[in-house]
Amino acid sequence: QVQLVESGGGLVQTGGSLRLSCAASGSLGAVNVMSWYRQTPGKERRLVAAITVIGNTHYSDPVKGRFIISRNSAKNVVYLQMNSLKSDETALYYCNMKTGSSDYWGQGTQVTVSS
């Protein structure tokens, strides 16, 4: 059974940094894309950043220049370095991994940015 576990969330002041990690266990097969999403109550889950198997990255406009996504493909781990955090980035952050046939989600890690 595949399980994704996020870690690294917490409370940080505006302008601070956090590094999220997501590790997968179980037999995923070949993971094509690893991504981070975030969601606040009453709103839809939105893509924050994604990285492909060959290392191409994509960032949502609000985080460009401040967040960095990286991966360890051999270990099926994905990271999100978040810098210069803003109070409106308080959210539950989810890890996602896509293979050719499946889509896996973690349970989320809370990030709270205090102003």
N, C-alpha and C positions, 0 to 999 in steps of 0.2 A: 504494500500500500504506500502510495506516494504521500509525503508530508512536507510542507514548506513551513519553516519556522523563522519568523523575523525577530530581530533583536536590535537594541541600540536606541530605542525611543526613550523619551523622558522629557523633563522640564528644562528649558533653556531660556535665557533672556534674549530680547530682541538684539539682533546683530551677532548672536552666538552661532556655534556650529554643533552639528551632530553627525555621526556616521551610523547609518543603518546597515544591517547585514541580513541576508536571507539565505538559509542553507536548506537544500533539498535532501531528503532521504527516500530510499525506495528506488524502484526501477523506473526512471523517467524515460529512458531512451535518449535519443538525440534532441537536445533542447535548442530550438532555433532562435528564440527571442526571450530575453529576460527583461522584466519591466518593473517599475514602481508606479503605483497609483496612490491617490489620496482621496479621502472622503470626509466631509463634515456632515453633521446631522441634518437631514432634510434635503440634502443635495446629492447629485449623482457622483459616482466614483469617476475621477478624472485622471488621465495619464499624466505622470510627472516626467518620466524619462524611460528610455528603452535602449537596449544594446543587443545587437545581433550576434550570431555565432562567429562572424568574422570581425567583430569589433566596431561595426558602424553604430553610431549613437544618434539618438533623437531626444530633444528636450522640448518641453512645453515652453511657450514664450515667457511666462512669468519667472521661470527658474534659470533661463539661459544666462551663462556667465557666473552663476553662483553655485549650482549643483553639478556634481560629477558622478556619473554612473560607471561602474567597472564590474568585471566578472572574473571568476576563476572557473573556467569551463571544466577543467579536470575534476573539480570538486563540486560542481553545480552550486556555486555560491555567487551571489550578486550583492554589490554594495551600492550605497548611495551616500556620498559625501555632501552634506548640506551646509553651506556657508551663508553668512549674512542673513540669517533667518528673520522673517517678519512675523508680526503677531497674527496676520491673517493666514499664515501657513500652519496654524494649529489644526491638526486633523489626525485621522487614523490612516496610517500609511500601510499599504498592502503590497506584497510582493506577488508577481505573476510570472509563470514560466510556461511557454508554449512549445509543444513538440509538433510533429506533423499531424498527430491525431488527437491530441489532448491539450487541455488548458487547466493549469493548476494554480490555486490561490493559497496564500497563507492566511493566518487568522488576523493579521494586522498588528501594528505596534503604534501606540499613541505618542504623538509629538505635540508638546504644548509649548508655545512661545509666549512668554510673558512680556508685556510692554512696560 
